[in-house]
Amino acid sequence: MSRPVKRSLTLRGHRTSVSLEDDFWNAFREIAASQNRPINELAAEIDEARGTDSGLASAIRLYVLAYYRG
């Protein structure tokens, strides 16, 4: 597993940085592409649904895991 890489996303007009391992970034991009959605749109949806108990990076990892388990 690679070390986390920080990349910028724009969520509802606001820039934020998220650190994920390359495998998670690649999987997240694949999921967005399979849904014909921009990665920022999908990230914003995950961000809205995550609540305040977890960070965005963790929420994205869990989303990717659930997607591939399903």
PDB file of N, CA, C, O and CB in Angstrom:
ATOM      1  N   MET A   1       0.855  -1.172   0.000  1.00  0.00           N
ATOM      2  CA  MET A   1       0.000   0.000   0.000  1.00  0.00           C
ATOM      3  C   MET A   1       0.900   1.234   0.000  1.00  0.00           C
ATOM      4  O   MET A   1       1.910   1.282   0.703  1.00  0.00           O
ATOM      5  CB  MET A   1      -0.972  -0.002   1.230  1.00  0.00           C
ATOM      6  N   SER A   2       0.533   2.195  -0.771  1.00  0.00           N
ATOM      7  CA  SER A   2       1.309   3.434  -0.868  1.00  0.00           C
ATOM      8  C   SER A   2       0.983   4.373   0.293  1.00  0.00           C
ATOM      9  O   SER A   2       0.002   4.189   1.012  1.00  0.00           O
ATOM     10  CB  SER A   2       1.035   4.136  -2.212  1.00  0.00           C
ATOM     11  N   ARG A   3       1.819   5.362   0.448  1.00  0.00           N
ATOM     12  CA  ARG A   3       1.558   6.400   1.447  1.00  0.00           C
ATOM     13  C   ARG A   3       0.448   7.310   0.932  1.00  0.00           C
ATOM     14  O   ARG A   3       0.276   7.459  -0.277  1.00  0.00           O
ATOM     15  CB  ARG A   3       2.850   7.221   1.761  1.00  0.00           C
ATOM     16  N   PRO A   4      -0.306   7.922   1.848  1.00  0.00           N
ATOM     17  CA  PRO A   4      -1.356   8.841   1.408  1.00  0.00           C
ATOM     18  C   PRO A   4      -0.789  10.016   0.611  1.00  0.00           C
ATOM     19  O   PRO A   4       0.284  10.538   0.916  1.00  0.00           O
ATOM     20  CB  PRO A   4      -2.135   9.361   2.611  1.00  0.00           C
ATOM     21  N   VAL A   5      -1.535  10.412  -0.410  1.00  0.00           N
ATOM     22  CA  VAL A   5      -1.181  11.542  -1.258  1.00  0.00           C
ATOM     23  C   VAL A   5      -2.287  12.577  -1.108  1.00  0.00           C
ATOM     24  O   VAL A   5      -3.469  12.256  -1.225  1.00  0.00           O
ATOM     25  CB  VAL A   5      -0.992  11.109  -2.762  1.00  0.00           C
ATOM     26  N   LYS A   6      -1.896  13.823  -0.847  1.00  0.00           N
ATOM     27  CA  LYS A   6      -2.869  14.900  -0.668  1.00  0.00           C
ATOM     28  C   LYS A   6      -3.218  15.492  -2.025  1.00  0.00           C
ATOM     29  O   LYS A   6      -2.340  15.857  -2.807  1.00  0.00           O
ATOM     30  CB  LYS A   6      -2.319  15.996   0.284  1.00  0.00           C
ATOM     31  N   ARG A   7      -4.522  15.580  -2.289  1.00  0.00           N
ATOM     32  CA  ARG A   7      -5.010  16.202  -3.511  1.00  0.00           C
ATOM     33  C   ARG A   7      -6.138  17.158  -3.158  1.00  0.00           C
ATOM     34  O   ARG A   7      -6.801  17.013  -2.131  1.00  0.00           O
ATOM     35  CB  ARG A   7      -5.486  15.134  -4.534  1.00  0.00           C
ATOM     36  N   SER A   8      -6.338  18.120  -4.015  1.00  0.00           N
ATOM     37  CA  SER A   8      -7.376  19.125  -3.780  1.00  0.00           C
ATOM     38  C   SER A   8      -8.678  18.723  -4.452  1.00  0.00           C
ATOM     39  O   SER A   8      -8.688  18.173  -5.553  1.00  0.00           O
ATOM     40  CB  SER A   8      -6.924  20.498  -4.289  1.00  0.00           C
ATOM     41  N   LEU A   9      -9.764  19.010  -3.769  1.00  0.00           N
ATOM     42  CA  LEU A   9     -11.112  18.827  -4.303  1.00  0.00           C
ATOM     43  C   LEU A   9     -11.872  20.130  -4.088  1.00  0.00           C
ATOM     44  O   LEU A   9     -11.533  20.924  -3.210  1.00  0.00           O
ATOM     45  CB  LEU A   9     -11.848  17.614  -3.618  1.00  0.00           C
ATOM     46  N   THR A  10     -12.892  20.336  -4.892  1.00  0.00           N
ATOM     47  CA  THR A  10     -13.772  21.484  -4.710  1.00  0.00           C
ATOM     48  C   THR A  10     -15.160  20.957  -4.365  1.00  0.00           C
ATOM     49  O   THR A  10     -15.800  20.277  -5.167  1.00  0.00           O
ATOM     50  CB  THR A  10     -13.808  22.392  -5.992  1.00  0.00           C
ATOM     51  N   LEU A  11     -15.607  21.283  -3.163  1.00  0.00           N
ATOM     52  CA  LEU A  11     -16.910  20.821  -2.680  1.00  0.00           C
ATOM     53  C   LEU A  11     -17.833  22.017  -2.531  1.00  0.00           C
ATOM     54  O   LEU A  11     -17.627  22.866  -1.663  1.00  0.00           O
ATOM     55  CB  LEU A  11     -16.775  20.057  -1.330  1.00  0.00           C
ATOM     56  N   ARG A  12     -18.849  22.081  -3.379  1.00  0.00           N
ATOM     57  CA  ARG A  12     -19.827  23.175  -3.336  1.00  0.00           C
ATOM     58  C   ARG A  12     -19.132  24.546  -3.343  1.00  0.00           C
ATOM     59  O   ARG A  12     -19.509  25.451  -2.599  1.00  0.00           O
ATOM     60  CB  ARG A  12     -20.719  23.041  -2.083  1.00  0.00           C
ATOM     61  N   GLY A  13     -18.113  24.675  -4.196  1.00  0.00           N
ATOM     62  CA  GLY A  13     -17.421  25.944  -4.362  1.00  0.00           C
ATOM     63  C   GLY A  13     -16.279  26.201  -3.402  1.00  0.00           C
ATOM     64  O   GLY A  13     -15.622  27.237  -3.500  1.00  0.00           O
ATOM     65  N   HIS A  14     -16.024  25.297  -2.486  1.00  0.00           N
ATOM     66  CA  HIS A  14     -14.958  25.470  -1.504  1.00  0.00           C
ATOM     67  C   HIS A  14     -13.866  24.432  -1.724  1.00  0.00           C
ATOM     68  O   HIS A  14     -14.147  23.241  -1.859  1.00  0.00           O
ATOM     69  CB  HIS A  14     -15.516  25.368  -0.073  1.00  0.00           C
ATOM     70  N   ARG A  15     -12.614  24.893  -1.759  1.00  0.00           N
ATOM     71  CA  ARG A  15     -11.476  23.992  -1.946  1.00  0.00           C
ATOM     72  C   ARG A  15     -11.143  23.308  -0.626  1.00  0.00           C
ATOM     73  O   ARG A  15     -11.195  23.926   0.438  1.00  0.00           O
ATOM     74  CB  ARG A  15     -10.242  24.762  -2.488  1.00  0.00           C
ATOM     75  N   THR A  16     -10.801  22.031  -0.709  1.00  0.00           N
ATOM     76  CA  THR A  16     -10.344  21.282   0.448  1.00  0.00           C
ATOM     77  C   THR A  16      -9.307  20.277  -0.026  1.00  0.00           C
ATOM     78  O   THR A  16      -9.253  19.942  -1.209  1.00  0.00           O
ATOM     79  CB  THR A  16     -11.529  20.573   1.177  1.00  0.00           C
ATOM     80  N   SER A  17      -8.495  19.804   0.885  1.00  0.00           N
ATOM     81  CA  SER A  17      -7.491  18.799   0.554  1.00  0.00           C
ATOM     82  C   SER A  17      -7.846  17.494   1.241  1.00  0.00           C
ATOM     83  O   SER A  17      -8.306  17.482   2.382  1.00  0.00           O
ATOM     84  CB  SER A  17      -6.075  19.266   0.967  1.00  0.00           C
ATOM     85  N   VAL A  18      -7.629  16.398   0.533  1.00  0.00           N
ATOM     86  CA  VAL A  18      -7.906  15.070   1.063  1.00  0.00           C
ATOM     87  C   VAL A  18      -6.690  14.201   0.807  1.00  0.00           C
ATOM     88  O   VAL A  18      -6.141  14.201  -0.295  1.00  0.00           O
ATOM     89  CB  VAL A  18      -9.187  14.451   0.420  1.00  0.00           C
ATOM     90  N   SER A  19      -6.268  13.462   1.823  1.00  0.00           N
ATOM     91  CA  SER A  19      -5.131  12.551   1.695  1.00  0.00           C
ATOM     92  C   SER A  19      -5.637  11.117   1.618  1.00  0.00           C
ATOM     93  O   SER A  19      -6.261  10.613   2.552  1.00  0.00           O
ATOM     94  CB  SER A  19      -4.147  12.719   2.884  1.00  0.00           C
ATOM     95  N   LEU A  20      -5.360  10.469   0.493  1.00  0.00           N
ATOM     96  CA  LEU A  20      -5.720   9.072   0.282  1.00  0.00           C
ATOM     97  C   LEU A  20      -4.558   8.363  -0.397  1.00  0.00           C
ATOM     98  O   LEU A  20      -3.763   8.983  -1.102  1.00  0.00           O
ATOM     99  CB  LEU A  20      -7.018   8.946  -0.566  1.00  0.00           C
ATOM    100  N   GLU A  21      -4.472   7.070  -0.177  1.00  0.00           N
ATOM    101  CA  GLU A  21      -3.491   6.254  -0.876  1.00  0.00           C
ATOM    102  C   GLU A  21      -3.872   6.190  -2.358  1.00  0.00           C
ATOM    103  O   GLU A  21      -5.043   6.327  -2.711  1.00  0.00           O
ATOM    104  CB  GLU A  21      -3.405   4.822  -0.253  1.00  0.00           C
ATOM    105  N   ASP A  22      -2.874   5.980  -3.219  1.00  0.00           N
ATOM    106  CA  ASP A  22      -3.123   5.939  -4.669  1.00  0.00           C
ATOM    107  C   ASP A  22      -4.208   4.937  -5.052  1.00  0.00           C
ATOM    108  O   ASP A  22      -5.024   5.220  -5.929  1.00  0.00           O
ATOM    109  CB  ASP A  22      -1.840   5.595  -5.404  1.00  0.00           C
ATOM    110  N   ASP A  23      -4.229   3.776  -4.408  1.00  0.00           N
ATOM    111  CA  ASP A  23      -5.259   2.777  -4.735  1.00  0.00           C
ATOM    112  C   ASP A  23      -6.660   3.311  -4.474  1.00  0.00           C
ATOM    113  O   ASP A  23      -7.580   3.043  -5.247  1.00  0.00           O
ATOM    114  CB  ASP A  23      -5.036   1.496  -3.925  1.00  0.00           C
ATOM    115  N   PHE A  24      -6.831   4.067  -3.388  1.00  0.00           N
ATOM    116  CA  PHE A  24      -8.132   4.643  -3.102  1.00  0.00           C
ATOM    117  C   PHE A  24      -8.470   5.767  -4.075  1.00  0.00           C
ATOM    118  O   PHE A  24      -9.615   5.880  -4.513  1.00  0.00           O
ATOM    119  CB  PHE A  24      -8.175   5.156  -1.676  1.00  0.00           C
ATOM    120  N   TRP A  25      -7.479   6.606  -4.421  1.00  0.00           N
ATOM    121  CA  TRP A  25      -7.735   7.650  -5.421  1.00  0.00           C
ATOM    122  C   TRP A  25      -8.167   7.031  -6.742  1.00  0.00           C
ATOM    123  O   TRP A  25      -9.130   7.482  -7.362  1.00  0.00           O
ATOM    124  CB  TRP A  25      -6.483   8.524  -5.630  1.00  0.00           C
ATOM    125  N   ASN A  26      -7.448   5.995  -7.171  1.00  0.00           N
ATOM    126  CA  ASN A  26      -7.777   5.346  -8.444  1.00  0.00           C
ATOM    127  C   ASN A  26      -9.171   4.731  -8.408  1.00  0.00           C
ATOM    128  O   ASN A  26      -9.946   4.883  -9.351  1.00  0.00           O
ATOM    129  CB  ASN A  26      -6.740   4.269  -8.778  1.00  0.00           C
ATOM    130  N   ALA A  27      -9.484   4.041  -7.325  1.00  0.00           N
ATOM    131  CA  ALA A  27     -10.802   3.415  -7.196  1.00  0.00           C
ATOM    132  C   ALA A  27     -11.906   4.473  -7.151  1.00  0.00           C
ATOM    133  O   ALA A  27     -12.965   4.294  -7.753  1.00  0.00           O
ATOM    134  CB  ALA A  27     -10.859   2.537  -5.932  1.00  0.00           C
ATOM    135  N   PHE A  28     -11.657   5.570  -6.442  1.00  0.00           N
ATOM    136  CA  PHE A  28     -12.635   6.648  -6.335  1.00  0.00           C
ATOM    137  C   PHE A  28     -12.905   7.268  -7.707  1.00  0.00           C
ATOM    138  O   PHE A  28     -14.053   7.550  -8.050  1.00  0.00           O
ATOM    139  CB  PHE A  28     -12.144   7.723  -5.349  1.00  0.00           C
ATOM    140  N   ARG A  29     -11.853   7.478  -8.480  1.00  0.00           N
ATOM    141  CA  ARG A  29     -12.013   8.004  -9.851  1.00  0.00           C
ATOM    142  C   ARG A  29     -12.791   7.020 -10.725  1.00  0.00           C
ATOM    143  O   ARG A  29     -13.648   7.430 -11.508  1.00  0.00           O
ATOM    144  CB  ARG A  29     -10.629   8.296 -10.488  1.00  0.00           C
ATOM    145  N   GLU A  30     -12.496   5.721 -10.595  1.00  0.00           N
ATOM    146  CA  GLU A  30     -13.201   4.699 -11.379  1.00  0.00           C
ATOM    147  C   GLU A  30     -14.693   4.708 -11.056  1.00  0.00           C
ATOM    148  O   GLU A  30     -15.528   4.612 -11.955  1.00  0.00           O
ATOM    149  CB  GLU A  30     -12.607   3.300 -11.106  1.00  0.00           C
ATOM    150  N   ILE A  31     -15.024   4.823  -9.777  1.00  0.00           N
ATOM    151  CA  ILE A  31     -16.431   4.843  -9.369  1.00  0.00           C
ATOM    152  C   ILE A  31     -17.131   6.068  -9.962  1.00  0.00           C
ATOM    153  O   ILE A  31     -18.220   5.952 -10.525  1.00  0.00           O
ATOM    154  CB  ILE A  31     -16.554   4.846  -7.820  1.00  0.00           C
ATOM    155  N   ALA A  32     -16.509   7.232  -9.834  1.00  0.00           N
ATOM    156  CA  ALA A  32     -17.104   8.453 -10.390  1.00  0.00           C
ATOM    157  C   ALA A  32     -17.297   8.314 -11.899  1.00  0.00           C
ATOM    158  O   ALA A  32     -18.346   8.685 -12.425  1.00  0.00           O
ATOM    159  CB  ALA A  32     -16.221   9.682 -10.075  1.00  0.00           C
ATOM    160  N   ALA A  33     -16.296   7.786 -12.595  1.00  0.00           N
ATOM    161  CA  ALA A  33     -16.389   7.613 -14.049  1.00  0.00           C
ATOM    162  C   ALA A  33     -17.497   6.627 -14.414  1.00  0.00           C
ATOM    163  O   ALA A  33     -18.217   6.835 -15.391  1.00  0.00           O
ATOM    164  CB  ALA A  33     -15.045   7.129 -14.619  1.00  0.00           C
ATOM    165  N   SER A  34     -17.635   5.557 -13.634  1.00  0.00           N
ATOM    166  CA  SER A  34     -18.668   4.556 -13.931  1.00  0.00           C
ATOM    167  C   SER A  34     -20.069   5.129 -13.764  1.00  0.00           C
ATOM    168  O   SER A  34     -21.028   4.630 -14.353  1.00  0.00           O
ATOM    169  CB  SER A  34     -18.499   3.335 -13.027  1.00  0.00           C
ATOM    170  N   GLN A  35     -20.181   6.186 -12.955  1.00  0.00           N
ATOM    171  CA  GLN A  35     -21.467   6.852 -12.730  1.00  0.00           C
ATOM    172  C   GLN A  35     -21.609   8.110 -13.588  1.00  0.00           C
ATOM    173  O   GLN A  35     -22.583   8.850 -13.454  1.00  0.00           O
ATOM    174  CB  GLN A  35     -21.623   7.213 -11.250  1.00  0.00           C
ATOM    175  N   ASN A  36     -20.637   8.348 -14.467  1.00  0.00           N
ATOM    176  CA  ASN A  36     -20.624   9.546 -15.322  1.00  0.00           C
ATOM    177  C   ASN A  36     -20.788  10.826 -14.507  1.00  0.00           C
ATOM    178  O   ASN A  36     -21.556  11.721 -14.863  1.00  0.00           O
ATOM    179  CB  ASN A  36     -21.734   9.459 -16.372  1.00  0.00           C
ATOM    180  N   ARG A  37     -20.037  10.885 -13.396  1.00  0.00           N
ATOM    181  CA  ARG A  37     -20.105  12.040 -12.504  1.00  0.00           C
ATOM    182  C   ARG A  37     -18.704  12.595 -12.280  1.00  0.00           C
ATOM    183  O   ARG A  37     -17.736  11.835 -12.258  1.00  0.00           O
ATOM    184  CB  ARG A  37     -20.764  11.659 -11.154  1.00  0.00           C
ATOM    185  N   PRO A  38     -18.584  13.894 -12.115  1.00  0.00           N
ATOM    186  CA  PRO A  38     -17.293  14.464 -11.723  1.00  0.00           C
ATOM    187  C   PRO A  38     -16.921  13.997 -10.317  1.00  0.00           C
ATOM    188  O   PRO A  38     -17.791  13.824  -9.463  1.00  0.00           O
ATOM    189  CB  PRO A  38     -17.333  16.014 -11.786  1.00  0.00           C
ATOM    190  N   ILE A  39     -15.647  13.798 -10.086  1.00  0.00           N
ATOM    191  CA  ILE A  39     -15.187  13.335  -8.771  1.00  0.00           C
ATOM    192  C   ILE A  39     -15.562  14.337  -7.674  1.00  0.00           C
ATOM    193  O   ILE A  39     -15.861  13.935  -6.549  1.00  0.00           O
ATOM    194  CB  ILE A  39     -13.660  13.111  -8.786  1.00  0.00           C
ATOM    195  N   ASN A  40     -15.547  15.639  -7.992  1.00  0.00           N
ATOM    196  CA  ASN A  40     -15.923  16.642  -6.994  1.00  0.00           C
ATOM    197  C   ASN A  40     -17.383  16.524  -6.581  1.00  0.00           C
ATOM    198  O   ASN A  40     -17.720  16.738  -5.416  1.00  0.00           O
ATOM    199  CB  ASN A  40     -15.656  18.035  -7.529  1.00  0.00           C
ATOM    200  N   GLU A  41     -18.243  16.188  -7.520  1.00  0.00           N
ATOM    201  CA  GLU A  41     -19.673  16.013  -7.216  1.00  0.00           C
ATOM    202  C   GLU A  41     -19.871  14.820  -6.287  1.00  0.00           C
ATOM    203  O   GLU A  41     -20.618  14.907  -5.313  1.00  0.00           O
ATOM    204  CB  GLU A  41     -20.494  15.820  -8.518  1.00  0.00           C
ATOM    205  N   LEU A  42     -19.209  13.714  -6.583  1.00  0.00           N
ATOM    206  CA  LEU A  42     -19.322  12.528  -5.739  1.00  0.00           C
ATOM    207  C   LEU A  42     -18.741  12.799  -4.354  1.00  0.00           C
ATOM    208  O   LEU A  42     -19.320  12.386  -3.349  1.00  0.00           O
ATOM    209  CB  LEU A  42     -18.611  11.330  -6.392  1.00  0.00           C
ATOM    210  N   ALA A  43     -17.612  13.483  -4.290  1.00  0.00           N
ATOM    211  CA  ALA A  43     -17.006  13.825  -2.996  1.00  0.00           C
ATOM    212  C   ALA A  43     -17.932  14.711  -2.177  1.00  0.00           C
ATOM    213  O   ALA A  43     -18.036  14.534  -0.964  1.00  0.00           O
ATOM    214  CB  ALA A  43     -15.657  14.528  -3.202  1.00  0.00           C
ATOM    215  N   ALA A  44     -18.605  15.660  -2.818  1.00  0.00           N
ATOM    216  CA  ALA A  44     -19.536  16.543  -2.110  1.00  0.00           C
ATOM    217  C   ALA A  44     -20.703  15.747  -1.534  1.00  0.00           C
ATOM    218  O   ALA A  44     -21.152  16.012  -0.419  1.00  0.00           O
ATOM    219  CB  ALA A  44     -20.059  17.643  -3.052  1.00  0.00           C
ATOM    220  N   GLU A  45     -21.189  14.777  -2.295  1.00  0.00           N
ATOM    221  CA  GLU A  45     -22.283  13.926  -1.818  1.00  0.00           C
ATOM    222  C   GLU A  45     -21.839  13.127  -0.588  1.00  0.00           C
ATOM    223  O   GLU A  45     -22.567  13.043   0.401  1.00  0.00           O
ATOM    224  CB  GLU A  45     -22.756  12.967  -2.941  1.00  0.00           C
ATOM    225  N   ILE A  46     -20.652  12.549  -0.658  1.00  0.00           N
ATOM    226  CA  ILE A  46     -20.112  11.786   0.472  1.00  0.00           C
ATOM    227  C   ILE A  46     -19.913  12.700   1.670  1.00  0.00           C
ATOM    228  O   ILE A  46     -20.210  12.320   2.802  1.00  0.00           O
ATOM    229  CB  ILE A  46     -18.777  11.104   0.090  1.00  0.00           C
ATOM    230  N   ASP A  47     -19.414  13.900   1.422  1.00  0.00           N
ATOM    231  CA  ASP A  47     -19.185  14.864   2.489  1.00  0.00           C
ATOM    232  C   ASP A  47     -20.491  15.213   3.204  1.00  0.00           C
ATOM    233  O   ASP A  47     -20.525  15.280   4.432  1.00  0.00           O
ATOM    234  CB  ASP A  47     -18.532  16.130   1.930  1.00  0.00           C
ATOM    235  N   GLU A  48     -21.549  15.434   2.456  1.00  0.00           N
ATOM    236  CA  GLU A  48     -22.849  15.769   3.048  1.00  0.00           C
ATOM    237  C   GLU A  48     -23.401  14.627   3.891  1.00  0.00           C
ATOM    238  O   GLU A  48     -24.057  14.866   4.905  1.00  0.00           O
ATOM    239  CB  GLU A  48     -23.849  16.127   1.955  1.00  0.00           C
ATOM    240  N   ALA A  49     -23.140  13.393   3.482  1.00  0.00           N
ATOM    241  CA  ALA A  49     -23.714  12.224   4.157  1.00  0.00           C
ATOM    242  C   ALA A  49     -22.894  11.743   5.353  1.00  0.00           C
ATOM    243  O   ALA A  49     -23.384  10.936   6.142  1.00  0.00           O
ATOM    244  CB  ALA A  49     -23.858  11.099   3.175  1.00  0.00           C
ATOM    245  N   ARG A  50     -21.662  12.219   5.503  1.00  0.00           N
ATOM    246  CA  ARG A  50     -20.756  11.622   6.484  1.00  0.00           C
ATOM    247  C   ARG A  50     -21.004  12.033   7.927  1.00  0.00           C
ATOM    248  O   ARG A  50     -20.600  11.310   8.838  1.00  0.00           O
ATOM    249  CB  ARG A  50     -19.370  11.965   6.129  1.00  0.00           C
ATOM    250  N   GLY A  51     -21.638  13.138   8.164  1.00  0.00           N
ATOM    251  CA  GLY A  51     -21.813  13.605   9.533  1.00  0.00           C
ATOM    252  C   GLY A  51     -20.528  14.217  10.059  1.00  0.00           C
ATOM    253  O   GLY A  51     -19.618  14.526   9.290  1.00  0.00           O
ATOM    254  N   THR A  52     -20.457  14.389  11.357  1.00  0.00           N
ATOM    255  CA  THR A  52     -19.301  15.067  11.951  1.00  0.00           C
ATOM    256  C   THR A  52     -18.355  14.123  12.685  1.00  0.00           C
ATOM    257  O   THR A  52     -17.325  14.563  13.195  1.00  0.00           O
ATOM    258  CB  THR A  52     -19.773  16.129  12.903  1.00  0.00           C
ATOM    259  N   ASP A  53     -18.680  12.845  12.747  1.00  0.00           N
ATOM    260  CA  ASP A  53     -17.852  11.904  13.508  1.00  0.00           C
ATOM    261  C   ASP A  53     -16.648  11.379  12.746  1.00  0.00           C
ATOM    262  O   ASP A  53     -15.750  10.791  13.349  1.00  0.00           O
ATOM    263  CB  ASP A  53     -18.683  10.752  13.945  1.00  0.00           C
ATOM    264  N   SER A  54     -16.610  11.579  11.438  1.00  0.00           N
ATOM    265  CA  SER A  54     -15.475  11.078  10.659  1.00  0.00           C
ATOM    266  C   SER A  54     -15.013  12.137   9.675  1.00  0.00           C
ATOM    267  O   SER A  54     -15.775  13.023   9.289  1.00  0.00           O
ATOM    268  CB  SER A  54     -15.849   9.781   9.914  1.00  0.00           C
ATOM    269  N   GLY A  55     -13.761  12.034   9.278  1.00  0.00           N
ATOM    270  CA  GLY A  55     -13.210  12.947   8.296  1.00  0.00           C
ATOM    271  C   GLY A  55     -13.603  12.540   6.886  1.00  0.00           C
ATOM    272  O   GLY A  55     -14.085  11.430   6.659  1.00  0.00           O
ATOM    273  N   LEU A  56     -13.395  13.441   5.949  1.00  0.00           N
ATOM    274  CA  LEU A  56     -13.761  13.169   4.563  1.00  0.00           C
ATOM    275  C   LEU A  56     -12.942  12.023   3.974  1.00  0.00           C
ATOM    276  O   LEU A  56     -13.487  11.191   3.248  1.00  0.00           O
ATOM    277  CB  LEU A  56     -13.579  14.422   3.720  1.00  0.00           C
ATOM    278  N   ALA A  57     -11.654  11.966   4.270  1.00  0.00           N
ATOM    279  CA  ALA A  57     -10.819  10.885   3.734  1.00  0.00           C
ATOM    280  C   ALA A  57     -11.334   9.521   4.196  1.00  0.00           C
ATOM    281  O   ALA A  57     -11.422   8.586   3.400  1.00  0.00           O
ATOM    282  CB  ALA A  57      -9.350  11.073   4.168  1.00  0.00           C
ATOM    283  N   SER A  58     -11.669   9.410   5.469  1.00  0.00           N
ATOM    284  CA  SER A  58     -12.217   8.147   5.984  1.00  0.00           C
ATOM    285  C   SER A  58     -13.546   7.815   5.324  1.00  0.00           C
ATOM    286  O   SER A  58     -13.806   6.661   4.983  1.00  0.00           O
ATOM    287  CB  SER A  58     -12.395   8.218   7.507  1.00  0.00           C
ATOM    288  N   ALA A  59     -14.382   8.825   5.147  1.00  0.00           N
ATOM    289  CA  ALA A  59     -15.682   8.608   4.515  1.00  0.00           C
ATOM    290  C   ALA A  59     -15.515   8.132   3.073  1.00  0.00           C
ATOM    291  O   ALA A  59     -16.265   7.268   2.619  1.00  0.00           O
ATOM    292  CB  ALA A  59     -16.518   9.896   4.554  1.00  0.00           C
ATOM    293  N   ILE A  60     -14.547   8.683   2.353  1.00  0.00           N
ATOM    294  CA  ILE A  60     -14.300   8.239   0.976  1.00  0.00           C
ATOM    295  C   ILE A  60     -13.794   6.804   0.964  1.00  0.00           C
ATOM    296  O   ILE A  60     -14.232   6.000   0.142  1.00  0.00           O
ATOM    297  CB  ILE A  60     -13.286   9.167   0.276  1.00  0.00           C
ATOM    298  N   ARG A  61     -12.874   6.475   1.870  1.00  0.00           N
ATOM    299  CA  ARG A  61     -12.378   5.087   1.941  1.00  0.00           C
ATOM    300  C   ARG A  61     -13.527   4.113   2.190  1.00  0.00           C
ATOM    301  O   ARG A  61     -13.616   3.070   1.542  1.00  0.00           O
ATOM    302  CB  ARG A  61     -11.313   4.946   3.058  1.00  0.00           C
ATOM    303  N   LEU A  62     -14.409   4.457   3.135  1.00  0.00           N
ATOM    304  CA  LEU A  62     -15.544   3.580   3.443  1.00  0.00           C
ATOM    305  C   LEU A  62     -16.503   3.480   2.266  1.00  0.00           C
ATOM    306  O   LEU A  62     -17.068   2.415   2.019  1.00  0.00           O
ATOM    307  CB  LEU A  62     -16.291   4.085   4.679  1.00  0.00           C
ATOM    308  N   TYR A  63     -16.692   4.574   1.539  1.00  0.00           N
ATOM    309  CA  TYR A  63     -17.550   4.559   0.360  1.00  0.00           C
ATOM    310  C   TYR A  63     -16.966   3.617  -0.702  1.00  0.00           C
ATOM    311  O   TYR A  63     -17.686   2.805  -1.284  1.00  0.00           O
ATOM    312  CB  TYR A  63     -17.714   5.993  -0.213  1.00  0.00           C
ATOM    313  N   VAL A  64     -15.677   3.732  -0.942  1.00  0.00           N
ATOM    314  CA  VAL A  64     -15.011   2.862  -1.928  1.00  0.00           C
ATOM    315  C   VAL A  64     -15.130   1.406  -1.506  1.00  0.00           C
ATOM    316  O   VAL A  64     -15.438   0.541  -2.327  1.00  0.00           O
ATOM    317  CB  VAL A  64     -13.517   3.251  -2.090  1.00  0.00           C
ATOM    318  N   LEU A  65     -14.889   1.135  -0.242  1.00  0.00           N
ATOM    319  CA  LEU A  65     -14.992  -0.240   0.272  1.00  0.00           C
ATOM    320  C   LEU A  65     -16.406  -0.790   0.095  1.00  0.00           C
ATOM    321  O   LEU A  65     -16.579  -1.917  -0.369  1.00  0.00           O
ATOM    322  CB  LEU A  65     -14.593  -0.289   1.761  1.00  0.00           C
ATOM    323  N   ALA A  66     -17.412  -0.005   0.460  1.00  0.00           N
ATOM    324  CA  ALA A  66     -18.797  -0.451   0.334  1.00  0.00           C
ATOM    325  C   ALA A  66     -19.163  -0.678  -1.140  1.00  0.00           C
ATOM    326  O   ALA A  66     -19.867  -1.632  -1.471  1.00  0.00           O
ATOM    327  CB  ALA A  66     -19.752   0.579   0.973  1.00  0.00           C
ATOM    328  N   TYR A  67     -18.683   0.203  -2.011  1.00  0.00           N
ATOM    329  CA  TYR A  67     -18.967   0.071  -3.447  1.00  0.00           C
ATOM    330  C   TYR A  67     -18.455  -1.267  -3.980  1.00  0.00           C
ATOM    331  O   TYR A  67     -19.174  -1.978  -4.681  1.00  0.00           O
ATOM    332  CB  TYR A  67     -18.328   1.237  -4.236  1.00  0.00           C
ATOM    333  N   TYR A  68     -17.223  -1.600  -3.648  1.00  0.00           N
ATOM    334  CA  TYR A  68     -16.642  -2.825  -4.191  1.00  0.00           C
ATOM    335  C   TYR A  68     -17.106  -4.074  -3.461  1.00  0.00           C
ATOM    336  O   TYR A  68     -17.026  -5.170  -4.016  1.00  0.00           O
ATOM    337  CB  TYR A  68     -15.145  -2.746  -4.139  1.00  0.00           C
ATOM    338  N   ARG A  69     -17.582  -3.941  -2.251  1.00  0.00           N
ATOM    339  CA  ARG A  69     -18.170  -5.084  -1.533  1.00  0.00           C
ATOM    340  C   ARG A  69     -19.563  -5.391  -2.079  1.00  0.00           C
ATOM    341  O   ARG A  69     -19.998  -6.542  -2.097  1.00  0.00           O
ATOM    342  CB  ARG A  69     -18.244  -4.798  -0.007  1.00  0.00           C
ATOM    343  N   GLY A  70     -20.265  -4.319  -2.531  1.00  0.00           N
ATOM    344  CA  GLY A  70     -21.637  -4.464  -2.977  1.00  0.00           C
ATOM    345  C   GLY A  70     -21.698  -5.103  -4.318  1.00  0.00           C
ATOM    346  O   GLY A  70     -22.786  -5.306  -4.856  1.00  0.00           O
TER     347      GLY A  70
END
